Amino acid sequence: MNKDVIYIEPEDDITDIISKIKASEQKIVALVPPKKIGVLRSAVNTKLIARTAKLQEKAVVIVTTDPSLIKLSAVAGIPVAENLQSRPKMPSDFSPEELDDLNAPISIDERNIADDSPGKTLDASPKPTDSPAAKKPAKRPEVKPEEINSKDLEKDEQKKSKKSIPSFDKYRKLIIAGSVAGVALIIFLVWAIVFAPAATISVAVRTTADNFAENVSFTTKSSEANPESGVFYIEKEEYKQENSVDFSATGSKEIGDKAKGTLQVGVYVKTNYTIPAGTQFTADGLNFTADSGASVSMSDDSSCENSLSSVAQNGCLLYASVSVTAAEPGEKYNLASGKTWTSGLSGNVYRITNAKAFSGGTSKTAIIVQQSDVDNAKSKLEQSNESVGKDELAKKFGDEMLVIDASYAVDSTNPVPVPAIGEEVSSGTTPKLTATTTYSMYAVKKSDIENYIRNLTNKSLSEDRKIYEIGTPFFEKFTSDDGKFTAKLKATVQTGPKVTEEDILEKSKGKKVGEVQSLIKSINGVSSVKVTTPFFWVKSVPNDPNKITIELKVEE
C-alpha cells in the first residue's frame, strides 16, 4: 500500500501538521520530525494528531528514534518506526517497563508531563523526597479521542508552557520590505548625489537689428550658379487644378415667337424687278425682314394698274407679294392691316401695304449669361484658389527650400461657362464657370541664402561682435526677362557682443547658482541670466560639462 511522507519543518505548528494530514490522499501517513522535535514535545499535540488520524480514517506513523517522542507517541497511541523502511512498532508492543527503560523517561500520566519549553529536557524521574510508591508507573488513563477537546488541550498546553520559541514568520515580510527600502534608499542617494545634478543656463544678450538688402540674380542652370557672388540656382514647381465657381447671370432677352405677315410691294416695272431675300421693311418703328426674294416682270402679261401715259413715262405698275418676319419676338409686332411701310428698296417703288394683320408674335423675357457675368466669375475664380495653389507648391518644395513668393504666377485656360454666353438660364439652375488653372512658383535653397547674408554681414562687423539671429529672408521685385531672373533680397539680422558658450561654461563649472548668475551677468552685452536645476536639492552647477546646457537667446 502506498504511503504519504510528510516532513515536519521546525517552524510548523500543530495546525500545519493536522492540515497536511487532512490534505494527504493516502491512507498511511508517515510523519518525519526534525532533529529538534519542537511542536511534538507536547503530549497534547500528539493526542491531537492521533485524534485527527482516527477521524480521517488514516494510519499515522511517526518516524523517529528520539526516546521522548517514542514515549509520547506510545501514550497517544501512535505507531513509531526507526526509518521509512522499517516495520512500525505498535503502542501495544510497549510495556510500562520498556517505557521506563528509554533514555528520557517521563510519566505517561498527562498531568506529570515535563515542561516542554525550549532548552529543557523531558525528565519525569522521581525526586528524592518522593515516596517509593511514587516510583511505580502510574496506570495510564484511558482517554477516548472523541472526548478530547482540542481547544481545552491547547489552553492547558499554553498554561503549562513557561517559554515558547518565537516565530519569525510574521516578521519576515517586514524584514524583506525593510531590506528593499534600505537598498532603494541607497540607490536613490547615489543617483541624487552623483547622477541627478544638472543645470540649464539661459543667457539673454542685447542685440541690434540691422536691415539687410541686396540685389541678387537667379539661374535655372545649376552650372551657372555662384552663391558667394549672389547668383543662385532656382527650382520651379507647377501645380494644376481644375477649378470652378458659381456665378449669377444678369442678362435678359426676349425669347417669345416672332410675328409674321405678307406685304404687297407695288413698283413701276419697264422690264423686270427683283426684291432680294432679307430686305428690311419698317412700319411704326418696327423692323421686318423678307423671308425670301420676290420678282415681277413685264413678260408676266400682268395688266398695268396705271394709265398709258404713266406707263410710257414710269413703266407698268406691278405688285409683288413678299413674306416677312419680325426682327424680334414680341406681341408689339402683331400689326394691324393697312399700315404704312418704308423699305430700303431702290428703284421706282410706288407703295408697300399689308392687306392683312400680322400675327404670331409673343412676349417672353428670359435670364441669359452675358460677357460681363463671365468676366466677374473669372476674377473670383483666380482669387479663391490663389492660397490653395501656394500651399500645394510649398509642400512640393520642402522645408529646406526658401519660396520666392514674388514669383508666384497663376495661368488659367479660357474658362467655359455653362450655360454659354447668350443662352437662357433655366429655372433652378446656377451658372458655373470652369477652368484648368496652372500655379507656378520658384524657390531657392535656404542654406545658400543664409550663408550669403552671413558672409556679407560678417565683413562689416567688428571682431567683438557677432550674428545671433537671421530673420526669415524674403524677396521683392522678382522679374523675369528672357530667362534672366532678378530680385531684391531682404532680411533682418540681429547682431550683438560676442558672447560664447565656452566663456559661459568656464565661469559656471562647480560654482553656486547665485555666483554663476553674478559672474555671467558681468559679461559685456549680457542682459539677464537664469540658472535652473532639475531638483530642489541641486544648488550648484556640476563640474561635468555634459550636464550643463547653455541657451543663448536674443533679448526680447
MARGUDO-640945 format. One record per residue (C-alpha): residue number from 0; x, y, z. Coordinates in Angstrom, 3 decimals. Layout:
BEGIN
     n         px         py         pz
   NUM          X          Y          Z
...
This chain:
BEGIN
     n         px         py         pz
     0      0.000      0.000      0.000
     1      1.320      3.463     -0.832
     2      2.096      5.897      1.927
     3      2.490      9.653      2.065
     4      5.625     11.063      3.744
     5      5.250     14.446      5.468
     6      8.434     16.179      6.596
     7      7.733     18.459      9.547
     8      9.597     21.785      9.401
     9     10.920     23.416     12.595
    10      8.576     26.364     12.134
    11      5.437     24.222     11.597
    12      2.839     24.334     14.376
    13      0.224     21.695     15.244
    14     -2.368     23.220     12.937
    15      0.048     22.960      9.984
    16      0.657     19.266     10.736
    17     -3.054     18.496     11.075
    18     -3.764     20.335      7.812
    19     -1.129     18.296      5.983
    20     -2.598     15.028      7.376
    21     -6.061     16.025      6.207
    22     -4.722     17.058      2.789
    23     -2.960     13.712      2.246
    24     -4.624     11.400     -0.262
    25     -3.005      8.202      1.162
    26     -4.359      6.050      3.979
    27     -0.888      5.683      5.520
    28      0.881      8.908      6.528
    29      4.480      8.933      7.797
    30      5.454     11.990      9.867
    31      9.193     12.741      9.825
    32     10.019     15.321     12.541
    33     13.182     17.464     12.539
    34     16.116     16.863     14.865
    35     14.597     19.274     17.343
    36     11.198     17.753     17.706
    37      9.688     21.154     18.610
    38      5.931     21.011     18.305
    39      5.842     17.234     19.016
    40      7.257     17.676     22.537
    41      3.705     18.247     23.710
    42      1.528     15.290     24.724
    43     -1.498     17.405     23.825
    44     -0.219     17.820     20.257
    45      0.460     14.087     19.843
    46     -3.060     13.307     21.076
    47     -4.469     15.825     18.585
    48     -2.553     14.059     15.825
    49     -3.943     10.699     16.942
    50     -7.491     12.065     17.126
    51     -7.173     13.609     13.635
    52     -5.897     10.310     12.191
    53     -8.882      8.465     13.655
    54    -11.397     10.982     12.372
    55     -9.807     10.968      8.905
    56     -9.614      7.158      8.944
    57     -5.871      7.221      8.334
    58     -2.922      5.368      9.899
    59     -0.304      7.863     11.120
    60      3.266      6.643     11.852
    61      5.922      8.859     13.458
    62      9.432      8.125     12.124
    63     11.858      8.845     14.985
    64     14.470      7.320     17.281
    65     14.067     10.025     19.907
    66     13.127      8.301     23.217
    67     10.989     11.194     24.417
    68      8.970     11.294     21.210
    69      8.625      7.487     21.193
    70      7.214      7.654     24.726
    71      4.780     10.473     23.830
    72      3.682      8.587     20.717
    73      3.037      5.411     22.703
    74      0.962      7.365     25.231
    75     -1.074      8.923     22.391
    76     -1.488      5.549     20.696
    77      0.529      6.418     17.580
    78      2.822      3.780     15.975
    79      6.528      4.658     15.562
    80      9.250      3.463     13.207
    81     13.012      3.885     13.175
    82     13.034      4.794      9.448
    83     10.789      4.842      6.442
    84     11.673      1.216      5.515
    85     11.376     -0.426      8.932
    86      8.246     -2.034     10.345
    87      6.257      0.313     12.629
    88      6.050     -0.652     16.311
    89      2.530     -0.511     17.676
    90      1.784      1.162     21.079
    91      0.592     -2.190     22.437
    92      4.069     -3.594     21.804
    93      5.479     -1.356     24.557
    94      5.265     -2.443     28.171
    95      5.453      0.048     31.052
    96      8.862     -1.355     31.902
    97     10.132     -0.707     28.362
    98      8.902      2.819     28.527
    99     10.803      3.316     31.777
   100     13.987      1.897     30.229
   101     14.077      4.565     27.499
   102     16.776      7.187     27.802
   103     14.346     10.013     28.547
   104     11.851      8.627     30.994
   105      8.680     10.554     31.528
   106      5.401      9.754     33.201
   107      2.693      8.615     30.915
   108      0.340     10.452     33.161
   109     -0.587     13.535     31.273
   110     -0.632     15.544     34.487
   111      3.053     14.758     35.104
   112      4.339     15.579     31.570
   113      7.582     17.540     31.846
   114      7.811     21.125     30.749
   115      8.366     21.088     27.004
   116      9.758     24.593     26.818
   117     12.760     25.036     24.530
   118     16.059     24.171     26.086
   119     14.587     21.802     28.700
   120     14.666     18.028     28.587
   121     11.830     15.757     29.449
   122     12.541     14.189     32.787
   123      9.928     12.527     34.921
   124     12.321     10.785     37.379
   125     11.163     10.942     40.992
   126     12.593     13.485     43.323
   127     14.464     12.311     46.429
   128     11.563     13.245     48.620
   129      9.194     11.119     46.599
   130      7.816      8.050     48.298
   131      8.712      4.606     46.955
   132      5.216      4.211     45.749
   133      5.640      7.185     43.543
   134      8.409      5.422     41.634
   135      5.959      2.943     40.174
   136      4.482      3.908     36.852
   137      1.033      5.225     37.214
   138     -1.732      3.487     35.425
   139     -2.351      5.102     32.067
   140     -5.816      6.582     31.977
   141     -7.881      5.663     29.012
   142     -8.784      8.730     27.072
   143    -11.170      8.432     24.222
   144    -10.186     10.629     21.213
   145    -13.703     11.931     20.789
   146    -13.618     13.124     24.414
   147    -10.588     15.296     23.776
   148    -11.463     18.949     23.268
   149     -8.689     20.467     21.102
   150     -9.346     23.971     22.377
   151     -9.120     22.885     26.010
   152     -5.930     20.967     25.349
   153     -4.369     23.986     23.640
   154     -5.322     26.198     26.606
   155     -3.796     23.713     29.079
   156     -0.661     23.495     26.955
   157     -0.319     27.278     26.872
   158     -0.668     27.443     30.669
   159      1.997     24.791     31.159
   160      4.426     26.378     28.730
   161      6.693     28.773     30.588
   162      8.627     29.730     27.487
   163      7.843     29.428     23.765
   164     10.013     29.503     20.695
   165      9.406     32.847     18.916
   166      8.062     32.626     15.351
   167      9.663     34.894     12.788
   168      7.081     34.255     10.057
   169      5.070     37.358     10.818
   170      8.262     39.468     10.766
   171      9.582     38.015      7.535
   172      7.694     40.413      5.244
   173      8.671     43.383      7.393
   174     12.329     42.346      7.279
   175     12.195     41.887      3.481
   176     10.384     45.198      2.996
   177     12.879     46.976      5.218
   178     15.794     45.487      3.281
   179     14.297     46.531     -0.047
   180     13.605     50.015      1.268
   181     17.170     50.308      2.522
   182     18.634     49.284     -0.831
   183     16.277     51.665     -2.643
   184     17.316     54.496     -0.339
   185     20.984     53.841     -1.042
   186     20.343     53.751     -4.794
   187     18.341     56.975     -4.590
   188     21.077     58.742     -2.617
   189     23.718     57.663     -5.130
   190     21.535     58.856     -8.019
   191     20.604     62.135     -6.316
   192     24.217     62.996     -5.441
   193     26.133     61.582     -8.421
   194     23.828     61.387    -11.436
   195     20.928     63.800    -10.865
   196     22.793     67.131    -10.608
   197     22.494     69.150    -13.821
   198     21.910     72.750    -14.777
   199     20.484     74.843    -17.612
   200     21.937     78.329    -18.036
   201     19.804     80.695    -20.105
   202     21.612     83.859    -21.166
   203     19.860     86.760    -22.906
   204     22.073     89.093    -24.939
   205     21.293     92.652    -26.027
   206     21.367     92.878    -29.830
   207     20.815     95.378    -32.603
   208     18.501     94.769    -35.563
   209     20.232     95.580    -38.857
   210     18.366     95.611    -42.169
   211     19.936     93.588    -44.956
   212     19.093     94.400    -48.612
   213     20.966     93.252    -51.717
   214     20.146     92.780    -55.398
   215     20.597     89.172    -56.431
   216     20.069     87.153    -59.585
   217     18.951     83.611    -60.337
   218     19.539     80.945    -62.922
   219     17.748     77.763    -63.859
   220     21.062     76.064    -64.714
   221     22.974     74.719    -61.724
   222     26.286     75.055    -63.570
   223     25.859     78.825    -63.793
   224     25.100     79.333    -60.074
   225     27.591     81.163    -57.831
   226     26.032     81.743    -54.376
   227     29.050     83.591    -52.988
   228     28.636     86.313    -55.598
   229     24.841     86.444    -55.382
   230     23.876     84.180    -58.289
   231     21.574     81.425    -57.037
   232     20.167     78.312    -58.644
   233     16.345     78.279    -58.517
   234     13.900     75.463    -58.981
   235     10.400     75.710    -60.404
   236      7.341     73.765    -59.369
   237      3.923     73.674    -61.022
   238      0.580     72.584    -59.762
   239     -2.500     72.117    -61.972
   240     -6.029     72.047    -60.744
   241     -9.458     72.196    -62.310
   242    -11.384     74.925    -60.522
   243    -14.951     76.113    -60.809
   244    -17.038     78.885    -59.348
   245    -20.742     79.598    -59.376
   246    -21.972     82.981    -60.592
   247    -25.174     84.891    -61.258
   248    -26.467     85.702    -64.760
   249    -27.638     89.304    -65.172
   250    -28.504     89.455    -68.915
   251    -32.005     89.274    -70.326
   252    -33.659     88.988    -73.725
   253    -36.991     88.338    -75.363
   254    -37.335     84.715    -76.346
   255    -41.012     84.741    -77.479
   256    -42.195     83.982    -81.014
   257    -41.760     86.398    -83.904
   258    -44.726     87.855    -85.751
   259    -45.183     87.034    -89.461
   260    -47.144     88.555    -92.326
   261    -47.315     89.339    -96.063
   262    -46.578     92.638    -97.792
   263    -47.671     93.799   -101.237
   264    -44.924     95.829   -102.791
   265    -46.006     97.970   -105.785
   266    -43.263     99.009   -108.207
   267    -43.078    100.536   -111.663
   268    -41.542     97.990   -113.997
   269    -40.340     98.583   -117.538
   270    -38.733     95.176   -117.909
   271    -38.477     93.286   -114.517
   272    -37.804     93.987   -110.829
   273    -36.381     91.770   -108.039
   274    -36.842     92.133   -104.254
   275    -33.946     90.258   -102.589
   276    -34.411     87.997    -99.531
   277    -33.509     89.763    -96.281
   278    -34.819     93.119    -97.455
   279    -35.837     95.155    -94.413
   280    -39.273     96.747    -94.132
   281    -40.357     99.133    -91.372
   282    -43.744    100.189    -90.019
   283    -44.460    102.043    -86.770
   284    -40.744    101.862    -85.986
   285    -40.761     98.065    -86.059
   286    -38.492     96.169    -88.431
   287    -39.389     93.145    -90.500
   288    -37.236     91.101    -92.872
   289    -38.145     89.398    -96.146
   290    -38.061     85.654    -95.718
   291    -37.323     85.015    -99.373
   292    -36.874     87.010   -102.592
   293    -39.675     88.048   -104.974
   294    -39.679     89.410   -108.506
   295    -42.069     90.879   -111.160
   296    -41.613     91.188   -114.929
   297    -43.374     92.756   -117.924
   298    -43.342     89.338   -119.523
   299    -45.821     88.128   -116.916
   300    -48.642     89.605   -119.077
   301    -49.810     91.346   -115.987
   302    -52.169     94.170   -116.531
   303    -50.800     97.512   -115.560
   304    -52.652     99.365   -112.901
   305    -51.831    102.821   -114.269
   306    -52.720    104.901   -117.335
   307    -50.986    104.532   -120.616
   308    -49.386    107.851   -120.241
   309    -47.919    106.772   -116.881
   310    -46.747    103.514   -118.340
   311    -44.912    105.289   -121.041
   312    -43.277    107.541   -118.503
   313    -42.668    105.226   -115.458
   314    -43.384    101.743   -116.569
   315    -46.090     99.255   -115.665
   316    -47.225     99.309   -112.020
   317    -46.994     95.743   -110.751
   318    -47.359     94.275   -107.239
   319    -45.040     91.645   -105.694
   320    -46.142     89.549   -102.678
   321    -43.368     89.309   -100.040
   322    -43.474     87.165    -96.821
   323    -41.785     88.928    -93.884
   324    -40.867     88.073    -90.262
   325    -40.388     90.444    -87.351
   326    -36.790     91.174    -86.384
   327    -37.514     90.306    -82.713
   328    -40.109     88.375    -80.730
   329    -42.921     90.281    -79.097
   330    -46.584     90.941    -79.228
   331    -45.953     94.507    -80.384
   332    -45.040     93.140    -83.822
   333    -48.608     91.903    -84.352
   334    -49.507     94.888    -86.610
   335    -52.948     95.681    -87.864
   336    -53.688     95.780    -91.608
   337    -53.245     98.899    -93.735
   338    -50.024    100.120    -92.165
   339    -47.682    102.498    -93.978
   340    -44.333    100.906    -94.756
   341    -40.912    102.009    -95.787
   342    -38.039     99.986    -97.085
   343    -34.532    100.241    -98.389
   344    -35.545     99.120   -101.865
   345    -34.032    101.052   -104.772
   346    -35.968    101.900   -107.930
   347    -39.385    103.372   -108.562
   348    -41.391    101.937   -105.629
   349    -44.970    103.050   -105.642
   350    -46.211    101.824   -102.261
   351    -45.996     98.950    -99.725
   352    -49.108     97.715    -97.929
   353    -50.292     94.826    -95.782
   354    -53.779     93.792    -96.632
   355    -53.983     91.503    -93.572
   356    -52.900     91.955    -89.979
   357    -49.671     90.355    -88.771
   358    -49.862     87.664    -86.088
   359    -47.859     85.079    -84.141
   360    -45.747     87.450    -82.071
   361    -45.441     86.577    -78.350
   362    -43.538     88.230    -75.495
   363    -41.320     86.279    -73.014
   364    -38.266     87.626    -71.159
   365    -35.503     85.166    -70.243
   366    -32.396     85.461    -67.998
   367    -29.264     84.861    -70.043
   368    -25.495     84.742    -69.446
   369    -23.663     87.762    -70.760
   370    -19.938     88.515    -71.154
   371    -19.698     90.723    -68.071
   372    -21.015     87.848    -65.928
   373    -18.231     85.576    -67.179
   374    -15.555     88.237    -66.607
   375    -16.621     88.734    -62.981
   376    -16.706     84.981    -62.356
   377    -13.198     84.566    -63.775
   378    -11.827     87.154    -61.329
   379    -13.437     85.318    -58.391
   380    -12.060     82.010    -59.643
   381     -8.462     83.256    -59.558
   382     -8.783     84.836    -56.108
   383    -10.467     81.892    -54.420
   384     -7.770     79.415    -55.465
   385     -4.657     81.534    -55.035
   386     -3.883     80.432    -51.457
   387     -4.644     76.790    -52.285
   388     -2.081     76.853    -55.098
   389      0.614     78.399    -52.872
   390      0.149     75.788    -50.169
   391      0.419     72.898    -52.604
   392      3.578     74.326    -54.189
   393      5.197     74.900    -50.777
   394      4.627     71.215    -49.934
   395      6.404     70.185    -53.128
   396      9.494     72.255    -52.343
   397     10.017     71.003    -48.787
   398     11.419     72.688    -45.681
   399     14.970     73.083    -46.990
   400     13.839     75.473    -49.748
   401     13.010     79.184    -49.449
   402      9.943     80.013    -51.528
   403     10.058     83.180    -53.623
   404      6.540     84.489    -53.079
   405      7.015     87.243    -55.639
   406      7.456     84.600    -58.361
   407      4.006     83.117    -57.805
   408      2.009     83.021    -61.042
   409     -1.471     81.800    -61.978
   410     -2.337     80.848    -65.558
   411     -5.878     79.749    -66.370
   412     -7.167     78.328    -69.621
   413    -10.112     80.024    -71.288
   414    -12.943     79.459    -68.840
   415    -16.023     77.667    -70.043
   416    -19.363     78.985    -68.772
   417    -22.396     76.736    -68.513
   418    -24.834     77.891    -69.894
   419    -22.853     79.621    -72.641
   420    -22.912     83.372    -73.237
   421    -26.319     84.430    -74.625
   422    -28.069     81.231    -73.572
   423    -31.049     81.125    -71.261
   424    -30.563     80.133    -67.621
   425    -33.372     77.755    -66.820
   426    -35.230     77.980    -63.542
   427    -33.395     76.304    -60.607
   428    -30.060     76.284    -62.436
   429    -26.951     78.127    -61.193
   430    -24.445     79.124    -63.876
   431    -20.909     77.782    -63.340
   432    -17.546     78.802    -64.728
   433    -14.898     76.071    -65.012
   434    -11.231     76.446    -65.926
   435     -7.981     74.493    -65.572
   436     -5.532     76.609    -63.593
   437     -1.753     76.172    -63.552
   438      0.060     77.547    -60.496
   439      3.832     78.045    -60.634
   440      6.475     79.343    -58.267
   441     10.244     79.366    -57.810
   442     12.337     78.543    -54.734
   443     15.997     78.667    -53.707
   444     17.976     76.755    -51.058
   445     17.681     78.335    -47.607
   446     21.254     77.438    -46.711
   447     22.648     79.291    -49.752
   448     20.696     82.452    -48.890
   449     21.568     82.383    -45.171
   450     25.263     81.795    -45.886
   451     25.246     84.680    -48.343
   452     23.653     87.012    -45.751
   453     26.006     85.819    -43.003
   454     29.155     86.266    -45.084
   455     28.287     89.794    -46.219
   456     27.214     90.848    -42.704
   457     30.342     89.451    -41.015
   458     32.529     91.521    -43.324
   459     31.006     94.686    -41.875
   460     31.156     93.617    -38.186
   461     33.977     94.341    -35.738
   462     35.826     91.476    -34.069
   463     33.983     91.844    -30.767
   464     30.527     91.412    -32.344
   465     28.748     88.507    -33.973
   466     25.471     87.452    -35.598
   467     22.882     85.916    -33.268
   468     19.833     85.539    -35.478
   469     18.858     85.976    -39.116
   470     15.199     86.726    -39.665
   471     13.289     84.932    -42.396
   472     14.654     86.257    -45.728
   473     12.229     87.330    -48.437
   474     12.354     88.659    -51.998
   475     10.843     91.726    -53.637
   476     10.564     92.879    -57.243
   477     11.070     89.454    -58.779
   478     11.368     89.854    -62.548
   479     11.923     87.525    -65.460
   480     13.337     88.802    -68.753
   481     14.312     86.359    -71.488
   482     15.260     83.640    -68.982
   483     17.115     86.003    -66.635
   484     15.710     86.434    -63.140
   485     16.461     89.181    -60.634
   486     15.063     90.195    -57.243
   487     15.763     92.218    -54.117
   488     16.832     90.052    -51.150
   489     15.841     91.432    -47.757
   490     16.233     90.225    -44.161
   491     16.668     91.424    -40.569
   492     19.942     90.448    -38.874
   493     20.345     90.541    -35.079
   494     23.953     91.392    -34.115
   495     25.485     91.917    -30.682
   496     28.550     91.453    -28.430
   497     30.498     88.253    -28.946
   498     29.425     86.050    -26.016
   499     30.430     82.394    -26.482
   500     29.242     79.233    -24.812
   501     32.840     78.451    -23.863
   502     33.094     81.657    -21.834
   503     29.854     80.890    -20.005
   504     30.916     77.292    -19.336
   505     34.258     78.280    -17.810
   506     32.612     80.783    -15.471
   507     29.956     78.286    -14.308
   508     31.505     74.852    -13.618
   509     31.363     73.809     -9.967
   510     30.032     77.149     -8.678
   511     26.906     78.020     -6.720
   512     23.831     79.145     -8.655
   513     23.919     82.688     -7.296
   514     27.646     83.037     -8.011
   515     27.142     81.863    -11.600
   516     24.446     84.460    -12.192
   517     26.688     87.267    -10.944
   518     29.735     86.189    -12.960
   519     27.896     85.768    -16.281
   520     25.903     88.963    -15.945
   521     29.174     90.867    -15.687
   522     29.990     89.879    -19.310
   523     29.581     92.803    -21.690
   524     26.284     92.610    -23.588
   525     24.541     90.115    -21.271
   526     21.187     91.488    -20.125
   527     19.869     88.621    -17.993
   528     20.911     85.203    -16.666
   529     18.724     82.386    -15.407
   530     20.099     79.160    -13.892
   531     17.665     76.267    -13.403
   532     18.295     72.844    -11.868
   533     16.069     69.782    -12.241
   534     15.730     69.135     -8.484
   535     15.395     71.399     -5.466
   536     18.393     69.926     -3.662
   537     20.793     70.792     -6.510
   538     22.259     74.163     -5.524
   539     25.424     74.164     -7.638
   540     26.354     73.797    -11.286
   541     28.081     70.422    -11.923
   542     31.743     70.226    -12.969
   543     30.839     67.872    -15.817
   544     30.267     69.956    -18.999
   545     27.978     67.215    -20.358
   546     25.490     68.002    -17.589
   547     25.398     71.727    -18.347
   548     23.049     73.089    -21.005
   549     23.666     76.628    -22.258
   550     20.975     78.588    -24.061
   551     22.000     81.823    -25.776
   552     18.990     83.953    -26.644
   553     18.371     87.377    -28.057
   554     16.820     89.790    -25.600
   555     13.127     90.236    -26.334
